[in-house]
Amino acid sequence: MAQLKSELSMQAEQNGCHSAGQARFSNVFTTLDHIFTIRALVEEGRTHNKRIYCCIVDFKKVFDTISCAWLMQQLEARGVHKDMQ
């Protein structure tokens, strides 16, 4: 799965699927970076008396419940080749 994540991330970067402001885990952004960002948003919301809503999804649990064969079939249907190197 790690190779699949790496390949999909690389393809997303090459095809411009990540926006500049999109939070994601990579070699550049760490968990601490994301915690800092969330804290800064909360503080900014408090300063302007605005509510901040946050949704955190554990994608590891989500992907652990999916059949790898089904996932590869879905990716191939969307143009991701199964013989990724």
Backbone torsions as a table, in degrees:
resi	resn	phi	psi	omega
1	MET	NA	-31.9	-179.0
2	ALA	-63.1	-39.9	179.0
3	GLN	-66.4	-39.0	178.5
4	LEU	-62.8	-46.0	178.1
5	LYS	-59.2	-44.7	-179.3
6	SER	-62.4	-45.7	-179.2
7	GLU	-65.5	-43.8	179.6
8	LEU	-64.9	-39.0	177.7
9	SER	-63.1	-42.5	179.7
10	MET	-63.7	-43.7	179.0
11	GLN	-64.9	-38.6	178.8
12	ALA	-64.1	-41.8	178.2
13	GLU	-63.6	-45.9	-177.4
14	GLN	-65.0	-31.8	-177.0
15	ASN	-97.8	8.1	176.5
16	GLY	67.1	33.3	-178.4
17	CYS	-82.8	-12.9	177.8
18	HIS	-100.5	129.5	174.6
19	SER	-81.9	159.1	-176.9
20	ALA	-59.6	-33.8	-177.7
21	GLY	-93.3	4.0	-176.1
22	GLN	-77.9	127.7	177.2
23	ALA	-79.5	134.7	177.1
24	ARG	-157.8	157.0	177.9
25	PHE	-88.0	133.9	-179.8
26	SER	-158.2	-172.7	176.4
27	ASN	-71.4	-15.6	-178.3
28	VAL	-94.6	-43.8	-177.4
29	PHE	-104.0	126.7	-179.0
30	THR	-109.6	176.2	176.9
31	THR	-58.2	-40.9	179.3
32	LEU	-62.5	-36.9	176.1
33	ASP	-60.1	-42.8	-178.2
34	HIS	-70.0	-38.2	176.8
35	ILE	-63.0	-43.1	178.0
36	PHE	-60.2	-43.7	-179.4
37	THR	-62.7	-45.3	179.4
38	ILE	-62.5	-43.6	179.7
39	ARG	-62.7	-42.3	178.8
40	ALA	-62.0	-40.1	178.4
41	LEU	-64.6	-42.6	178.7
42	VAL	-62.8	-45.1	179.4
43	GLU	-63.2	-39.8	178.1
44	GLU	-64.5	-41.2	177.3
45	GLY	-61.4	-42.5	178.3
46	ARG	-63.9	-40.2	179.9
47	THR	-59.6	-37.9	-177.2
48	HIS	-102.7	13.1	178.7
49	ASN	53.7	45.8	179.7
50	LYS	-116.6	146.5	176.2
51	ARG	-82.4	142.1	177.9
52	ILE	-118.8	128.6	177.7
53	TYR	-111.9	138.6	-177.0
54	CYS	-133.5	135.7	176.9
55	CYS	-122.7	122.7	179.9
56	ILE	-115.3	126.4	-178.0
57	VAL	-114.7	131.1	176.4
58	ASP	-87.9	90.5	-176.4
59	PHE	-69.1	-23.6	177.5
60	LYS	-60.7	-45.4	178.4
61	LYS	-64.6	-39.1	180.0
62	VAL	-62.3	-49.3	-175.9
63	PHE	-73.6	-23.9	177.3
64	ASP	-68.9	-17.6	-178.6
65	THR	-96.2	-1.7	-177.6
66	ILE	-99.2	138.1	175.6
67	SER	-66.7	129.1	179.3
68	CYS	-60.8	-38.5	179.3
69	ALA	-62.9	-43.5	178.7
70	TRP	-64.1	-43.2	-179.8
71	LEU	-60.5	-45.6	179.4
72	MET	-63.4	-38.1	177.8
73	GLN	-61.8	-43.3	179.4
74	GLN	-66.4	-40.3	179.1
75	LEU	-65.6	-42.8	177.9
76	GLU	-60.8	-38.4	179.6
77	ALA	-64.9	-21.0	-179.7
78	ARG	-104.6	15.0	172.9
79	GLY	92.7	7.5	176.3
80	VAL	-92.4	121.0	-174.3
81	HIS	-79.0	139.8	-175.9
82	LYS	-72.8	-19.3	178.9
83	ASP	-97.2	48.5	179.2
84	MET	-66.2	142.1	179.3
85	GLN	-114.5	NA	NA
